[in-house]
């Protein structure tokens, strides 16, 4: 994160922090899988699932860093903080702390010795992981395609999964963490895995996710986004409200 802050200092693009956080989470999954004392198969699945999830997210976010201007959330912080680099340094270091906390579910999985019932939990975990990763990748792809269209400026994406949720990428990111809850069943510290979906939901609803994203959307898209808010589920995908229906 210190290296990331240094790059941000030169480029004035703090969007990089999201990509770095993804990379550090993937490295944490590999670290716990290698150092854990649990069942080798479960630790191997932890390494595979954690690394592939983090790699996909890292590459997606890195592409945004390379080809787009600084994310509106961070532009707002830059203006609000008057480009204070000590504050940005503290912000980057806070993400390192979040990596430590969010990686605790990996620790729980890596300590799982496995039981006779582990096979069923492993299958369930892989189903959840694959469905969540696919949903998040599809949502990210749909939004990227919309943003690259010439007529998208000032408009809100209402296509594909974005028709049913204002934040389908966040929703599938959240459900992804239940895969590690399932992989941790039987672990002596399995309760730590519950921190994954709980902390992610709190983060999305109270801190770095939905509030800042929607505030930026209102600043950049105004009434078009207000109309989208009125008709579309904020998080869990559901059918959009039709005009004239009760709010």
C-alpha positions, 0 to 999 in steps of 0.5 A: 500500500505504501508503494501504491500511495507513492504511485498515486502521488505521481499520477494523482489517481487513487483508483489504484488502491482498489486494485492493490487491495484485490491483489493483497487479498489474493496473496493473503489467501495463498499465504494462509493456504500455504501456512495452514494446518488443515486438510490439504484439499481444503487448503488447495481449494482456498488457494485456488478460489481466493487467488482466482477471485482476486486475480479477476478483480485485480485485472478488472480494476487495473484496466480501469486505472490504466484507461480511465480517469480517477474514479469520481469517489476519489476525485471528490476526496481529493477535492474535499481533502485539498489533495492532502497527501498525509490523508491519502497515505493514511487512507492507503494504510487503512486498506492494508488494515482492512486486508488483515481483517477481511482475510480472517475467513481464509485463516479459518478455512486453512485451519479446517481439518476436514470431516466425513461431511466435508465433501458436501460442504466443499461442493456447496462452496464451489457452487456458491463461488462459481455462481458469485464470481460469474455474476460479478464478472458479468455485471462488471462486463455489462457496465464496462460495455455501457460506459464505453458507448458514446451515448452513455455520458450522463446516463445510468446503465439499466441493462442486463443485471443492472436492470434488477439491482443498482449494484449487482457487482457488489451483491455478487461480491458479497455472496462470494464470501459465503463460499469460505463460510462453507469451506470453514465448516468443521474448522475449530475457528470456523466462526471467523469465516462469518466475518467475511459476509458480515464485514463486506455487507457493513462495508458496502452499506456504510463505508466504501461501497454504496453510499459513496458510489451513489453520492457520486452517481447523483453528482454526475447523473442527477435526475436520471440516477434519482429515477433509477433509484426510485425504480431499481432494487438497491442491492438484492436483484429484483424486478424493477418497479413500473411507473405508477406502482407504490414506492 
